[in-house]
């Protein structure tokens, strides 16, 4: 017989009887429940009368059930899918274990007898045992376990069959938002996008290969791969994406770029599309920009408060140039738009020159360059300076002409913001001179440089102590001379919540170089060594590797991430011997 736990009294009365809540609190919660229609336990938690963990412990004790932490379990997606996703989310239930005769089901509300009856019917003839699981963990598990992988494989197989049967695709009907559309390629793409948004992917790669079709998703900076056997469907997918992005579907020999917007799981997504001819067809990469997350702010970048204050002081200046530097995918755009949002006031005229325009901002004149018609950075910038701007944002310093126009604009009364692909802040100033800008112009215009990277955060669910070995400690010593013997470093050991990687999410690491008199003199003299020495001697300058190490000391990230970042910056020596104790 299936386990049907039942409370001896109503939940509110039990909590009052045990002295956990007062009658007034329960009465207030009941009124709120009547108004909102939500579960009473949720209302108690939302009103702050009770912590979720305390409520679950109480329910587990009263019902004589186990309270299970999903972070301590390795869950099987195949077992979880014995309960359809719709039913799992509706009843807030997840199958944790299953055999031919029994199933252990975790629920956030184990007193919901109607839900238990429905689940028992769905899993029949298995006997159902109930355990208590935090609701927040359940919803994270749903997103990780109910991936669209099987759905994608099913649509891919169906599309391959249609393709082999010679069916023609109705190009006019291939619109993703077409209600009730039976076009298989559209449904396949819907599943791919839904899966990407569900797992917080920033990019989707569609790559035809000799043995199949690779669909890869970039999560927290690393690619995860799904290989489909149906290589023949690649052309149909790329064709569909070209239509959505307004690209030339007849041109398959040249790269193309475009964009489109869509809504996935209540997220308004801006999709940047880039196609490129490769050996086995056309590859397509899509950058997903979530427009529904609200205005980008400096606070959202994770920038330390000390650096944020100094940057805000710099952007209050009426003129000069501020550079944001770092490789592709380091978060430069987020920082730049965060600054623009702070500067976006009615009394300020702001013009941006971008390729492409990534986020649309009110009140700001945003120009998309188009080299095919001669609308390049330099030409747009010349016109921009005649538009009476207060602030100019240049998407990227790409060539000598763009650099010189930007620098001259900054010394003629404009605040100029731009990005540069360099390794760190110190090399950025000299890079402008290397690109052909006069050294006196760089020295007169440049005010500050921000260099940044993104590093992975330790998963807060499985974060545990992990001490570096002797060679890692020796490398850390080259970053900072502090004594690490008493430091307790941490790293995620891997759990269901972080997909067993040990990391979940990323955080920005920043270094800010504000030019002082010594640095400006070195720039004028085009003296690279003197500039680097002056920068390193500046008491306010903290290098990227050292900034990352501070996060490791706080347990936010791992030693592994710090050393990976430092190695990418070439901040680590080639060979370091670990210290050996005497005797």
LUMBA-634083 format. One record per residue (C-alpha): y negated, x, z negated; residue in one letter. Coordinates in nm, 3 decimals. Layout:
<rs>
R         Y         X         Z   residu
R         Y         X         Z        A
...
</rs>
This chain:
<rs>
R         Y         X         Z   residu
R     0.000     0.000     0.000        X
R    -0.346     0.135     0.093        X
R    -0.575     0.234    -0.187        X
R    -0.851    -0.028    -0.241        X
R    -1.077     0.106    -0.517        X
R    -1.272    -0.163    -0.699        X
R    -1.551    -0.140    -0.958        X
R    -1.495    -0.332    -1.281        X
R    -1.856    -0.452    -1.275        X
R    -2.140    -0.455    -1.025        X
R    -2.285    -0.110    -0.958        X
R    -2.623    -0.187    -1.114        X
R    -2.468    -0.335    -1.428        X
R    -2.236    -0.035    -1.463        X
R    -2.526     0.210    -1.440        X
R    -2.715     0.016    -1.708        X
R    -2.403    -0.009    -1.926        X
R    -2.357     0.369    -1.908        X
R    -2.724     0.429    -1.991        X
R    -2.797     0.599    -1.660        X
R    -3.055     0.341    -1.545        X
R    -3.266     0.078    -1.718        X
R    -3.254    -0.293    -1.645        X
R    -3.609    -0.276    -1.505        X
R    -3.509    -0.001    -1.263        X
R    -3.206    -0.198    -1.142        X
R    -3.417    -0.513    -1.102        X
R    -3.676    -0.325    -0.899        X
R    -3.401    -0.170    -0.683        X
R    -3.242    -0.513    -0.622        X
R    -3.576    -0.650    -0.503        X
R    -3.617    -0.352    -0.270        X
R    -3.260    -0.399    -0.144        X
R    -3.330    -0.766    -0.071        X
R    -3.642    -0.669     0.123        X
R    -3.488    -0.382     0.323        X
R    -3.124    -0.492     0.351        X
R    -3.005    -0.141     0.265        X
R    -2.718    -0.044     0.035        X
R    -2.805    -0.051    -0.334        X
R    -2.691     0.309    -0.394        X
R    -2.925     0.430    -0.117        X
R    -3.211     0.238    -0.274        X
R    -3.150     0.401    -0.615        X
R    -3.164     0.746    -0.452        X
R    -3.472     0.672    -0.236        X
R    -3.663     0.536    -0.535        X
R    -3.590     0.857    -0.721        X
R    -3.399     0.681    -1.000        X
R    -3.084     0.879    -0.931        X
R    -2.981     1.195    -0.747        X
R    -2.723     1.143    -0.471        X
R    -2.485     1.390    -0.633        X
R    -2.508     1.213    -0.972        X
R    -2.443     0.875    -0.811        X
R    -2.140     1.006    -0.625        X
R    -1.998     1.171    -0.935        X
R    -2.040     0.842    -1.121        X
R    -1.868     0.641    -0.845        X
R    -1.583     0.890    -0.816        X
R    -1.526     0.875    -1.193        X
R    -1.540     0.495    -1.209        X
R    -1.306     0.450    -0.913        X
R    -1.076     0.739    -1.011        X
R    -1.132     0.910    -0.674        X
R    -1.184     1.273    -0.572        X
R    -1.536     1.391    -0.489        X
R    -1.506     1.624    -0.191        X
R    -1.756     1.884    -0.066        X
R    -1.714     1.900     0.313        X
R    -1.867     2.246     0.317        X
R    -1.550     2.376     0.152        X
R    -1.319     2.226     0.414        X
R    -1.230     2.321     0.770        X
R    -1.224     1.987     0.949        X
R    -1.020     1.909     1.259        X
R    -1.208     1.725     1.536        X
R    -0.883     1.581     1.677        X
R    -0.798     1.426     1.340        X
R    -1.154     1.295     1.291        X
R    -1.141     1.123     1.632        X
R    -0.851     0.903     1.516        X
R    -1.141     0.692     1.389        X
R    -1.379     0.617     1.681        X
R    -1.730     0.755     1.640        X
R    -1.894     0.410     1.645        X
R    -1.675     0.293     1.357        X
R    -1.714     0.621     1.167        X
R    -2.094     0.599     1.177        X
R    -2.099     0.227     1.104        X
R    -1.879     0.256     0.795        X
R    -2.001     0.606     0.697        X
R    -1.643     0.728     0.691        X
R    -1.461     1.036     0.816        X
R    -1.090     1.116     0.837        X
R    -1.036     1.440     0.646        X
R    -0.657     1.464     0.667        X
R    -0.391     1.268     0.851        X
R    -0.016     1.259     0.894        X
R     0.204     1.004     1.069        X
R     0.215     0.790     0.756        X
R    -0.109     0.855     0.561        X
R    -0.476     0.933     0.613        X
R    -0.737     1.064     0.369        X
R    -1.077     0.912     0.448        X
R    -1.404     1.036     0.302        X
R    -1.671     0.769     0.244        X
R    -2.024     0.775     0.108        X
R    -1.979     0.423    -0.033        X
R    -1.620     0.393    -0.159        X
R    -1.697     0.053    -0.314        X
R    -1.752    -0.108     0.029        X
R    -1.431    -0.313     0.046        X
R    -1.515    -0.464     0.386        X
R    -1.548    -0.114     0.537        X
R    -1.221    -0.004     0.377        X
R    -1.040    -0.309     0.519        X
R    -1.182    -0.239     0.867        X
R    -1.080     0.128     0.852        X
R    -0.731     0.036     0.724        X
R    -0.687    -0.198     1.020        X
R    -0.800     0.068     1.268        X
R    -0.566     0.333     1.125        X
R    -0.262     0.105     1.080        X
R     0.026     0.168     1.022        X
R    -0.101     0.467     0.824        X
R    -0.168     0.417     0.455        X
R    -0.533     0.496     0.373        X
R    -0.650     0.697     0.072        X
R    -1.020     0.714    -0.009        X
R    -1.231     1.008    -0.129        X
R    -1.603     1.027    -0.201        X
R    -1.825     1.241     0.028        X
R    -2.206     1.290     0.027        X
R    -2.368     1.087     0.304        X
R    -2.581     1.379     0.425        X
R    -2.266     1.586     0.478        X
R    -2.102     1.298     0.663        X
R    -2.378     1.270     0.922        X
R    -2.379     1.645     0.983        X
R    -2.001     1.631     1.026        X
R    -2.036     1.344     1.276        X
R    -2.269     1.555     1.493        X
R    -2.035     1.855     1.482        X
R    -1.701     1.677     1.522        X
R    -1.785     1.395     1.761        X
R    -1.897     1.631     2.035        X
R    -1.912     1.503     2.393        X
R    -1.658     1.766     2.508        X
R    -1.378     1.520     2.588        X
R    -1.624     1.278     2.746        X
R    -1.767     1.556     2.965        X
R    -1.416     1.664     3.073        X
R    -1.325     1.302     3.153        X
R    -1.633     1.245     3.371        X
R    -1.587     1.584     3.537        X
R    -1.228     1.497     3.630        X
R    -1.336     1.157     3.761        X
R    -1.615     1.313     3.965        X
R    -1.374     1.570     4.110        X
R    -1.139     1.290     4.222        X
R    -1.424     1.100     4.388        X
R    -1.539     1.419     4.558        X
R    -1.191     1.492     4.691        X
R    -1.162     1.137     4.822        X
R    -1.471     1.199     5.033        X
R    -1.694     0.946     4.861        X
R    -2.062     0.989     4.938        X
R    -2.321     0.996     4.662        X
R    -2.604     0.747     4.703        X
R    -2.900     0.981     4.651        X
R    -3.140     0.693     4.606        X
R    -2.932     0.552     4.320        X
R    -2.901     0.875     4.125        X
R    -3.157     0.809     3.851        X
R    -3.058     0.890     3.496        X
R    -3.237     0.593     3.344        X
R    -3.083     0.339     3.584        X
R    -2.953     0.059     3.364        X
R    -2.583    -0.007     3.405        X
R    -2.542     0.274     3.658        X
R    -2.181     0.350     3.747        X
R    -2.267     0.676     3.919        X
R    -2.026     0.922     3.761        X
R    -2.249     1.224     3.806        X
R    -2.531     1.052     3.616        X
R    -2.297     0.961     3.331        X
R    -2.165     1.317     3.320        X
R    -2.519     1.454     3.291        X
R    -2.601     1.199     3.021        X
R    -2.306     1.330     2.820        X
R    -2.408     1.694     2.873        X
R    -2.765     1.629     2.756        X
R    -2.654     1.414     2.461        X
R    -2.415     1.687     2.347        X
R    -2.686     1.955     2.377        X
R    -2.939     1.756     2.174        X
R    -2.675     1.671     1.913        X
R    -2.597     2.039     1.847        X
R    -2.963     2.155     1.865        X
R    -2.922     2.355     2.188        X
R    -3.236     2.507     2.338        X
R    -3.092     2.574     2.685        X
R    -2.813     2.445     2.910        X
R    -2.657     2.672     3.173        X
R    -2.456     2.524     3.462        X
R    -2.277     2.807     3.642        X
R    -2.022     2.766     3.925        X
R    -1.750     3.029     3.904        X
R    -1.444     3.122     4.104        X
R    -1.209     2.958     3.855        X
R    -1.418     2.662     3.743        X
R    -1.755     2.538     3.625        X
R    -1.908     2.697     3.316        X
R    -2.136     2.483     3.100        X
R    -2.299     2.700     2.836        X
R    -2.541     2.598     2.561        X
R    -2.770     2.830     2.369        X
R    -2.763     2.752     1.995        X
R    -2.966     2.963     1.752        X
R    -3.010     3.224     2.025        X
R    -2.639     3.261     2.116        X
R    -2.452     3.098     2.405        X
R    -2.145     2.881     2.350        X
R    -1.921     2.813     2.648        X
R    -1.718     2.524     2.784        X
R    -1.516     2.595     3.099        X
R    -1.427     2.301     3.325        X
R    -1.156     2.335     3.588        X
R    -1.344     2.108     3.831        X
R    -1.542     2.377     4.018        X
R    -1.609     2.139     4.308        X
R    -1.843     1.917     4.107        X
R    -2.109     2.189     4.060        X
R    -2.287     2.102     4.384        X
R    -2.312     1.734     4.285        X
R    -2.456     1.821     3.942        X
R    -2.718     2.059     4.082        X
R    -2.808     1.809     4.354        X
R    -2.861     1.542     4.091        X
R    -3.078     1.771     3.878        X
R    -3.287     1.871     4.181        X
R    -3.358     1.504     4.251        X
R    -3.465     1.448     3.893        X
R    -3.692     1.754     3.898        X
R    -3.847     1.671     4.235        X
R    -3.706     1.980     4.409        X
R    -3.605     2.026     4.773        X
R    -3.240     1.920     4.791        X
R    -3.197     2.068     5.139        X
R    -3.295     2.420     5.024        X
R    -2.999     2.604     4.872        X
R    -3.087     2.961     4.972        X
R    -3.397     3.011     4.753        X
R    -3.465     2.972     4.379        X
R    -3.661     2.663     4.275        X
R    -3.834     2.549     3.958        X
R    -3.921     2.199     3.838        X
R    -3.924     1.970     3.539        X
R    -3.856     1.614     3.429        X
R    -3.865     1.406     3.111        X
R    -3.590     1.199     2.952        X
R    -3.500     1.034     2.622        X
R    -3.179     1.136     2.446        X
R    -3.073     1.008     2.102        X
R    -3.431     0.887     2.038        X
R    -3.566     1.232     2.124        X
R    -3.821     1.259     2.405        X
R    -3.709     1.573     2.587        X
R    -3.905     1.771     2.844        X
R    -3.657     1.957     3.066        X
R    -3.759     2.266     3.261        X
R    -3.520     2.329     3.551        X
R    -3.458     2.658     3.731        X
R    -3.205     2.687     4.015        X
R    -3.082     3.008     4.174        X
R    -2.831     3.079     4.455        X
R    -2.528     3.271     4.325        X
R    -2.197     3.384     4.471        X
R    -2.015     3.050     4.429        X
R    -2.301     2.805     4.486        X
R    -2.617     2.733     4.290        X
R    -2.664     2.802     3.919        X
R    -2.897     2.584     3.717        X
R    -3.058     2.662     3.380        X
R    -3.243     2.397     3.182        X
R    -3.478     2.465     2.890        X
R    -3.496     2.167     2.653        X
R    -3.833     2.109     2.484        X
R    -3.832     1.837     2.219        X
R    -4.164     1.653     2.258        X
R    -4.083     1.401     1.983        X
R    -4.110     1.653     1.699        X
R    -4.487     1.607     1.675        X
R    -4.768     1.857     1.714        X
R    -4.674     2.222     1.689        X
R    -4.843     2.388     1.394        X
R    -4.852     2.739     1.254        X
R    -4.669     2.611     0.947        X
R    -4.374     2.508     1.167        X
R    -4.331     2.865     1.291        X
R    -4.227     2.984     0.945        X
R    -4.511     3.235     0.948        X
R    -4.580     3.392     0.606        X
R    -4.893     3.261     0.436        X
R    -5.059     3.605     0.427        X
R    -5.028     3.653     0.803        X
R    -5.133     3.291     0.867        X
R    -5.456     3.342     0.671        X
R    -5.539     3.658     0.865        X
R    -5.468     3.491     1.201        X
R    -5.688     3.196     1.108        X
R    -5.966     3.439     1.028        X
R    -5.924     3.599     1.369        X
R    -5.929     3.275     1.569        X
R    -6.251     3.163     1.396        X
R    -6.428     3.449     1.575        X
R    -6.636     3.331     1.873        X
R    -6.500     3.594     2.113        X
R    -6.236     3.863     2.153        X
R    -5.870     3.872     2.257        X
R    -5.563     3.784     2.048        X
R    -5.223     3.879     2.193        X
R    -4.886     3.724     2.101        X
R    -4.605     3.959     2.203        X
R    -4.228     3.962     2.210        X
R    -3.934     3.914     2.449        X
R    -3.835     3.585     2.611        X
R    -3.709     3.338     2.351        X
R    -3.891     3.495     2.056        X
R    -4.107     3.190     1.980        X
R    -4.434     3.309     2.140        X
R    -4.504     2.969     2.293        X
R    -4.461     2.790     1.960        X
R    -4.708     3.027     1.792        X
R    -4.957     3.000     2.078        X
R    -4.952     2.620     2.079        X
R    -4.978     2.615     1.701        X
R    -5.301     2.817     1.732        X
R    -5.429     2.588     2.010        X
R    -5.370     2.282     1.793        X
R    -5.580     2.435     1.516        X
R    -5.859     2.517     1.762        X
R    -5.846     2.180     1.940        X
R    -6.172     2.020     1.819        X
R    -6.418     1.793     2.007        X
R    -6.688     2.061     1.998        X
R    -6.464     2.322     2.165        X
R    -6.388     2.341     2.536        X
R    -6.035     2.481     2.580        X
R    -5.876     2.567     2.915        X
R    -5.521     2.698     2.954        X
R    -5.367     2.869     3.258        X
R    -4.988     2.844     3.237        X
R    -4.671     2.882     3.437        X
R    -4.536     2.634     3.355        X
R    -4.728     2.399     3.125        X
R    -4.474     2.360     2.844        X
R    -4.636     2.114     2.602        X
R    -4.905     1.865     2.700        X
R    -5.200     1.859     2.462        X
R    -5.485     1.603     2.447        X
R    -5.844     1.713     2.513        X
R    -5.729     2.050     2.653        X
R    -5.761     2.123     3.027        X
R    -5.419     2.265     3.119        X
R    -5.378     2.424     3.463        X
R    -5.037     2.486     3.621        X
R    -5.041     2.789     3.850        X
R    -4.885     2.758     4.194        X
R    -4.851     3.089     4.376        X
R    -4.727     2.917     4.695        X
R    -5.077     2.781     4.761        X
R    -5.264     3.079     4.620        X
R    -5.326     2.921     4.282        X
R    -5.230     3.231     4.084        X
R    -5.343     3.345     3.739        X
R    -5.630     3.558     3.869        X
R    -5.773     3.290     4.099        X
R    -5.754     3.019     3.834        X
R    -5.912     3.249     3.574        X
R    -6.214     3.317     3.795        X
R    -6.275     2.944     3.824        X
R    -6.202     2.892     3.455        X
R    -6.487     3.123     3.355        X
R    -6.727     2.899     3.554        X
R    -6.606     2.587     3.367        X
R    -6.805     2.672     3.051        X
R    -6.501     2.723     2.822        X
R    -6.517     2.833     2.461        X
R    -6.148     2.925     2.445        X
R    -5.915     3.038     2.722        X
R    -5.539     3.059     2.693        X
R    -5.359     3.270     2.956        X
R    -4.985     3.201     2.964        X
R    -4.895     3.564     3.027        X
R    -5.064     3.895     3.112        X
R    -4.869     3.971     3.429        X
R    -5.079     4.212     3.638        X
R    -5.386     4.435     3.638        X
R    -5.617     4.170     3.780        X
R    -5.522     3.907     3.522        X
R    -5.558     4.159     3.240        X
R    -5.905     4.270     3.350        X
R    -6.037     3.916     3.397        X
R    -5.903     3.817     3.055        X
R    -6.054     4.121     2.886        X
R    -6.392     4.074     3.054        X
R    -6.388     3.707     2.958        X
R    -6.331     3.801     2.594        X
R    -6.637     4.032     2.583        X
R    -6.863     3.774     2.750        X
R    -6.845     3.518     2.471        X
R    -6.496     3.365     2.499        X
R    -6.197     3.366     2.266        X
R    -5.899     3.461     2.483        X
R    -5.538     3.400     2.379        X
R    -5.245     3.535     2.575        X
R    -4.888     3.668     2.562        X
R    -4.733     3.996     2.664        X
R    -4.370     4.104     2.694        X
R    -4.359     4.413     2.474        X
R    -4.137     4.542     2.197        X
R    -4.388     4.547     1.912        X
R    -4.757     4.521     1.829        X
R    -4.831     4.896     1.843        X
R    -4.708     4.942     2.201        X
R    -4.889     4.628     2.325        X
R    -5.242     4.773     2.324        X
R    -5.132     5.080     2.518        X
R    -4.938     4.857     2.762        X
R    -5.268     4.696     2.872        X
R    -5.401     5.042     2.957        X
R    -5.075     5.128     3.137        X
R    -5.123     4.813     3.347        X
R    -5.450     4.957     3.476        X
R    -5.712     4.813     3.241        X
R    -5.990     5.060     3.150        X
R    -5.937     5.195     2.799        X
R    -6.299     5.123     2.698        X
R    -6.250     4.758     2.799        X
R    -5.932     4.722     2.595        X
R    -6.103     4.884     2.293        X
R    -6.404     4.650     2.323        X
R    -6.210     4.324     2.373        X
R    -5.883     4.342     2.178        X
R    -5.907     4.212     1.820        X
R    -5.551     4.156     1.699        X
R    -5.188     4.157     1.812        X
R    -4.902     3.948     1.676        X
R    -4.547     4.062     1.752        X
R    -4.259     3.831     1.666        X
R    -3.885     3.772     1.680        X
R    -3.647     3.496     1.578        X
R    -3.357     3.579     1.346        X
R    -3.076     3.354     1.230        X
R    -3.087     3.194     0.885        X
R    -2.792     3.210     0.653        X
R    -2.623     2.872     0.628        X
R    -2.741     2.729     0.296        X
R    -2.413     2.543     0.256        X
R    -2.183     2.848     0.261        X
R    -2.426     3.126     0.167        X
R    -2.249     3.377    -0.055        X
R    -2.292     3.730    -0.184        X
R    -2.203     4.006     0.061        X
R    -2.291     4.368    -0.007        X
R    -2.350     4.610     0.283        X
R    -2.122     4.909     0.327        X
R    -2.237     5.270     0.293        X
R    -2.338     5.312     0.658        X
R    -2.538     4.987     0.654        X
R    -2.716     5.095     0.335        X
R    -2.805     5.425     0.498        X
R    -2.958     5.240     0.791        X
R    -3.152     5.010     0.558        X
R    -3.296     5.321     0.393        X
R    -3.451     5.418     0.726        X
R    -3.636     5.085     0.731        X
R    -3.752     5.096     0.370        X
R    -3.706     5.365     0.102        X
R    -3.652     5.117    -0.182        X
R    -3.349     5.140    -0.410        X
R    -3.088     4.890    -0.290        X
R    -2.828     4.956    -0.560        X
R    -2.923     4.649    -0.769        X
R    -3.001     4.417    -0.474        X
R    -2.767     4.123    -0.415        X
R    -2.758     4.054    -0.042        X
R    -2.616     3.730     0.100        X
R    -2.449     3.601     0.416        X
R    -2.287     3.273     0.516        X
R    -1.908     3.290     0.510        X
R    -1.875     3.009     0.768        X
R    -1.822     2.637     0.717        X
R    -1.803     2.311     0.904        X
R    -2.181     2.259     0.881        X
R    -2.265     2.586     1.062        X
R    -1.966     2.566     1.299        X
R    -1.811     2.856     1.105        X
R    -2.074     3.106     1.222        X
R    -2.233     3.162     0.879        X
R    -2.576     3.084     1.026        X
R    -2.770     2.763     1.081        X
R    -3.118     2.760     1.234        X
R    -3.361     3.046     1.289        X
R    -3.679     3.174     1.130        X
R    -3.968     3.371     1.276        X
R    -4.032     3.734     1.182        X
R    -4.389     3.852     1.241        X
R    -4.600     4.165     1.236        X
R    -4.980     4.142     1.268        X
R    -5.189     4.439     1.377        X
R    -5.566     4.393     1.332        X
R    -5.757     4.669     1.508        X
R    -5.978     4.884     1.286        X
R    -6.229     5.159     1.377        X
R    -5.966     5.435     1.393        X
R    -5.745     5.235     1.628        X
R    -6.039     5.140     1.851        X
R    -6.146     5.506     1.877        X
R    -5.790     5.604     1.971        X
R    -5.783     5.335     2.243        X
R    -6.112     5.454     2.390        X
R    -5.968     5.805     2.406        X
R    -5.642     5.669     2.554        X
R    -5.458     5.856     2.278        X
R    -5.120     5.686     2.225        X
R    -5.014     5.906     1.933        X
R    -5.343     5.866     1.744        X
R    -5.333     5.487     1.794        X
R    -4.977     5.461     1.659        X
R    -5.064     5.683     1.362        X
R    -5.373     5.478     1.278        X
R    -5.176     5.153     1.304        X
R    -4.896     5.274     1.074        X
R    -5.151     5.400     0.821        X
R    -5.319     5.059     0.804        X
R    -5.229     4.919     0.458        X
R    -5.204     4.561     0.588        X
R    -4.957     4.643     0.867        X
R    -4.592     4.556     0.797        X
R    -4.347     4.641     1.083        X
R    -4.107     4.376     1.215        X
R    -3.795     4.543     1.076        X
R    -3.948     4.563     0.730        X
R    -4.056     4.197     0.751        X
R    -3.699     4.100     0.843        X
R    -3.565     4.307     0.552        X
R    -3.782     4.103     0.313        X
R    -3.598     3.789     0.429        X
R    -3.264     3.961     0.361        X
R    -3.382     4.058     0.012        X
R    -3.462     3.688    -0.049        X
R    -3.116     3.577     0.076        X
R    -3.266     3.393     0.378        X
R    -3.084     3.609     0.633        X
R    -2.814     3.875     0.637        X
R    -2.820     4.254     0.657        X
R    -2.637     4.217     0.989        X
R    -2.933     4.024     1.137        X
R    -3.185     4.277     1.005        X
R    -3.000     4.571     1.158        X
R    -2.953     4.386     1.488        X
R    -3.327     4.323     1.506        X
R    -3.410     4.682     1.411        X
R    -3.169     4.817     1.671        X
R    -3.335     4.600     1.937        X
R    -3.670     4.748     1.838        X
R    -3.520     5.098     1.850        X
R    -3.637     5.129     1.490        X
R    -3.305     5.279     1.383        X
R    -3.210     5.643     1.439        X
R    -2.907     5.713     1.660        X
R    -2.699     5.866     1.384        X
R    -2.741     5.824     1.010        X
R    -2.493     5.964     0.762        X
R    -2.427     5.750     0.451        X
R    -2.526     5.908     0.124        X
R    -2.236     6.059    -0.069        X
R    -2.251     6.079    -0.448        X
R    -2.223     6.426    -0.599        X
R    -1.889     6.519    -0.745        X
</rs>
